[in-house]
Each structure stands twice: as C-alpha cells, then as structure tokens.
C-alpha cells in the first residue's frame, strides 16, 4: 500500500485530495496544525500529524517513511507580504529539504497556482513552456515556492501542478459569489472588462494531482527544458468570462433561469474597495480575500491556459460538462446552508 503525506489537508482542496487518495488505496498521513478543524478528515481514517509547513522538525517527522508528499499548504491572502512568503515560499523550501534529508526521499508534488504563471494575453493561451510573469503578490509567492522546491530537484523527484480557478463543495472562495447571486440576484464584476477563466472542479483536480504523482514528468535539476515537470490543471476547453461564470451559477440556483443582474464596478471604485478592505483587515487582524491583490488579478486581460498536456499524458477528461458541474456545486451551497 503506497503511503502519502498531504499538507494543507484541512483546506478546501486538501480535504478532497485526502479522500481521493484513501479511495485509491493510499495510506494517508495529514499534516495539520490542530485537531480542531479535522471534521472532514477523521471519518477517512487518516493519520494526523500535528505541525505546519513552517516548522522544520514537524515537517521532517511527517515526511519520514512516505512514498509521496502532496504539498498543498498555502495562503491565498495575508496581512503582509512576509506572512504570505513565510508559508508560500519558505514552506515549500522546508518541505523539499525534509524530503531531501529523509532516509528514502519521497516524490514531492507541489500544488501551486495559475497565478504563478501570470495572466495570458487577451486572445492568447498559456502553455507550461511560457515564462512565468505573475502580477500579484500571491502569484509571486507561489512562483517563489516553485523555485524553492525546484532547488532540490536533483535530490527529490519533483512535479508542480498549477490549477486554474478551482470550484466545488466546501470552497470558501466561491461562497461570496454564490451568496450574492442567491440573496440579492447580483453578480459584481470588477472593472469594465471580464477576463476569461480556466476552471476545474475539485474532484477533477484531485485526479490530475494523483495522475501527476503516478505517471507525470519530473522537473529537471536545471532550467534548460522549460515546462518539464509542470502541469496546468484546467478541466474544460471552454473558458467562460467571470460574467458568464456568474450567469451559469445563477442558472443552477434558479432552475434554469438566469435571473441575475451583472453590476460592473468601475475600476477605480474596485481598487478603492480593495484598499479599504486591506485597512480594515489590519484593524481586525484578519485578512480579507477582496483586497488589492485580487482586484489586480480580477482586472487582468485573461486567465486562459492550455489543458492539452494533461489530456495527452494523462488521458484526462472532466467527469461532467462544465455547466452541469457548476449547477451541482451551486445547489450544494444552498443545501449545505452555506448561503
């Protein structure tokens, strides 16, 4: 029975990945900061290891004896750059170093983000071989984490997965969007432009991550072969705009009727909202996802990336059409009381 460590297991994607691994026959260990947020993990029968990715001793203990480490720990927003970098850059370095010093170095699968690659040109499509050009602090921190992991690629077999916009049950990031549509029939779009998005259902993403571990490329120890060992994770060859995403969610919520009003928030006002939320976050000592970093990403030209590599190498196909998946997830938010 293969053994696997999952960091970030109490998070949205990590909890789903732990379930998929158990169902696939892995013996799973989860690195968690405490047992208080493990309600989704405990029924799976996984082993819990207390610690976090910024704790070298805890990480080393959790890594020992593993065949593969699925490294999903990360922050999407933080009160400061230092706080974000500590988890998103220093964290992968600590995990990779622990893998390198393990008695039998495991495979390191680092789950990064499309934000690390940066946006695509307005009518373009990113490939894994394109040089990364992140525009946000989050994107720069995730790219920094990739660089740290790749420094150990000569000693630790390493693969990087960059998901696009991930959606599914238990996702707190999509919750405000669904909530606004459900309660007020409103969908707010920052700026006059609505970028196209690369979307993937969390269950499809988990299948891509596991396939990357079981039959994916490993990153070379040098940068002479750009894109090798890196995979974009996008579920569908259609790329809806953010406005169209809201309309598809509304269709699922209201039985096929697109009863949603799209409000295009002027760009300057969107930036003011992001700036204000950052100030309030510092007062409350709690980061807010609607910040300048996310406004910067939300007003980018496009977030279209190619899924050709995972289709060719993993024979990947999404489990269902995009609209069906979005409708089912929208209904989940209602039935679970998340709106």
Rosetta blueprint (number, residue, H / E / L):
1 X L
2 X L
3 X E
4 X E
5 X E
6 X E
7 X E
8 X L
9 X L
10 X L
11 X L
12 X H
13 X H
14 X H
15 X H
16 X H
17 X H
18 X H
19 X H
20 X H
21 X H
22 X H
23 X H
24 X L
25 X L
26 X L
27 X E
28 X E
29 X E
30 X E
31 X E
32 X E
33 X L
34 X L
35 X L
36 X L
37 X L
38 X L
39 X H
40 X H
41 X H
42 X H
43 X L
44 X L
45 X L
46 X L
47 X E
48 X E
49 X E
50 X E
51 X L
52 X L
53 X L
54 X L
55 X L
56 X H
57 X H
58 X H
59 X H
60 X H
61 X H
62 X H
63 X H
64 X L
65 X L
66 X L
67 X L
68 X E
69 X E
70 X E
71 X E
72 X L
73 X L
74 X L
75 X L
76 X L
77 X L
78 X L
79 X L
80 X L
81 X H
82 X H
83 X H
84 X H
85 X H
86 X H
87 X H
88 X H
89 X L
90 X H
91 X H
92 X H
93 X H
94 X H
95 X H
96 X H
97 X H
98 X H
99 X H
100 X H
101 X H
102 X L
103 X L
104 X L
105 X L
106 X L
107 X E
108 X E
109 X E
110 X E
111 X E
112 X L
113 X L
114 X H
115 X H
116 X H
117 X L
118 X L
119 X L
120 X E
121 X L
122 X L
123 X L
124 X L
125 X L
126 X E
127 X L
128 X L
129 X L
130 X L
131 X L
132 X L
133 X L
134 X L
135 X L
136 X L
137 X H
138 X H
139 X H
140 X H
141 X H
142 X H
143 X H
144 X H
145 X H
146 X H
147 X H
148 X H
149 X H
150 X H
151 X L
152 X L
153 X L
154 X L
155 X L
156 X L
157 X L
158 X E
159 X E
160 X E
161 X E
162 X E
163 X E
164 X L
165 X E
166 X E
167 X E
168 X L
169 X L
170 X L
171 X L
172 X H
173 X H
174 X H
175 X H
176 X H
177 X H
178 X H
179 X H
180 X H
181 X H
182 X H
183 X H
184 X H
185 X L
186 X E
187 X E
188 X E
189 X E
190 X E
191 X L
192 X L
193 X L
194 X L
195 X L
196 X E
197 X E
198 X L
199 X E
200 X E
201 X E
202 X H
203 X H
204 X H
205 X H
206 X H
207 X H
208 X H
209 X H
210 X H
211 X H
212 X H
213 X H
214 X H
215 X H
216 X L
217 X L
218 X L
219 X L
220 X L
221 X L
222 X L
223 X L
224 X L
225 X L
226 X L
227 X L
228 X L
229 X L
230 X E
231 X E
232 X E
233 X E
234 X L
235 X L
236 X L
237 X L
238 X L
239 X L
240 X L
241 X E
242 X H
243 X H
244 X H
245 X H
246 X H
247 X H
248 X H
249 X H
250 X H
251 X H
252 X H
253 X H
254 X L
255 X L
256 X L
257 X L
258 X L
259 X L
260 X L
261 X E
262 X E
263 X E
264 X E
265 X E
266 X L
267 X H
268 X H
269 X H
270 X H
271 X H
272 X H
273 X H
274 X H
275 X H
276 X H
277 X H
278 X H
279 X H
280 X H
281 X H
282 X H
283 X H
284 X H
285 X L
286 X L
287 X L
288 X L
289 X L
290 X L
291 X L
292 X H
293 X H
294 X H
295 X H
296 X H
297 X H
298 X H
299 X L
300 X L
301 X L
302 X E
303 X E
304 X L
305 X E
306 X L
307 X L
308 X H
309 X H
310 X H
311 X H
312 X H
313 X H
314 X H
315 X L
316 X L
317 X L
318 X L
319 X L
320 X L
321 X L
322 X H
323 X H
324 X H
325 X H
326 X H
327 X H
328 X H
329 X H
330 X H
331 X H
332 X H
333 X H
334 X H
335 X H
336 X L
337 X L
338 X L
339 X L
